[in-house]
Amino acid sequence: MSPEEFRRHAHSFVDWMADYMESVEQYPVRAQTAPGEVAATLPDAPPEDGEAMERIFEDFKADVVPGITHWQHPRFFAYFPANSSPPSVLAEMLTATLGAQCMLWQTSPAATEMETRVLDWLRQMTGLPGGLTGVIQDSASGAILCALLTARERATDWQANEKGLATQPLLTVYTSNQTHSATEKNVKIIGLGRENLRSIDVDENFSLRPDLLEAQIEADIAAGCVPICVVASIGATGVGAIDPLRAIGEICERHGIFLHVDAAWAGTAWILPEQRWMLDGIEYADSLVFNPHKWMLTNFDCSAHFVKDPDALVRTLSILPEFLKSREQGQVIDYRDWSVPLGRRFRALKLWMVIRSYGASGLREIVRRHIELAAELEGWISTEPDFEIVAPRSLALINFRYRPDRMAEGEELDRLNATLLQRINDDGRIYLTQNRVRGRAAIRFSIGQTNTERRHVAEGWDVVKEIARNLRC
Ligand code: PLP
């Protein structure tokens, strides 16, 4: 493809992109596609000869787009958001065009130096303490992996890396029963064994109970285990549970345990001064992560991972074959040793463009709007006699259920809510996610898509009520 042809195609792509952004509301939010439907449009074998881009683009529109779930739809209320925004998309175009692999300072000095700077901007914007140093990871899961590995190595004086786990006592990790499954997955990945992840019970607000945490740690120490890490949640996935950082941090300090804070979704809310109460005790954290690729208008993937002791992280992951040595080593940051993959995309560019384009105040306005909309929705739900809120609203996340005529708790009510959710998502006007709260079926309504306004939430709530009504007819 010549540069001239590229220019022509790129212009038509950009036209499509702008039209998509403008008209995304016309699509069903969740793909209304049956399993295998998209695969059936794709030839079994690759083409031997190159095809015209016009034709490929037509197939994209005809076969691919109908199989897409529209995360950028303003009535997307499922999971947590995975936002994009026009400045972020523009940055991604430049990143793709540069195609730089930014593993060393030398392999793209601008990428490294911008990453350091925008992560410090984020630290300032969110009110995090000055002693934290940031790095962009591919995911919160990746950051938890790095944190657990650092905790493991710190606790074993870097001997697990050298000799393996067979020479070590049982190493244990602690987290609440609300924590995202990424912690359990990573405990398996780093070879500790799922049984050595201790699931700590929560209080009536779904926050980890520090008294139970400490009792479990002491019991484990008495049994000869070595507690290495507590993973605290700020905004856990189910009901958005927020753990008490100060109490947990004090326990970690008493027992010399590494503290990682998983704030994948909720961390963005710290740009609002009124939401920083949940940071009380953050000075105890050795590591924390939040995802601008969730709520901060920045395309996936972009996880902001902050660490207190970058040397410990680098010492844990460092490996230096001949081909990765560089003249500047020691004078600059080489991010290759800050994450598991060696290769790195230029991810800082989109964050730089988003922050510059919206400004901190523009981002605050959007996140604050989402939280206010959720508070309004909470009011609407609680005044409907056939619905009930089943967990305290956390920021912009609400868990509710349909309970007509105060039906008794139990399997039948669970099934009714499961059917309601299925009908809602099959309808396509909105998209929600199922949950279990204290063992009973619930429906999550998560607000946070970049363009979600009051009318989208109001329409969404009307859809829920309408489909619930029809369910009973
Ligand atoms: N932690 C929490 C609280 C989450 O909600 C999620 C995903 O939704 C994750 C971790 C995992 O995030 P990622 O997809 O970036 O690994």
Boltz pocket constraint, residues with backbone or C-beta under 6 A from the ligand:
constraints:
  - pocket:
      binder: B
      contacts: [[A, 80], [A, 138], [A, 139], [A, 140], [A, 141], [A, 142], [A, 180], [A, 182], [A, 234], [A, 235], [A, 236], [A, 237], [A, 262], [A, 263], [A, 264], [A, 265], [A, 291], [A, 303]]
      max_distance: 6.0
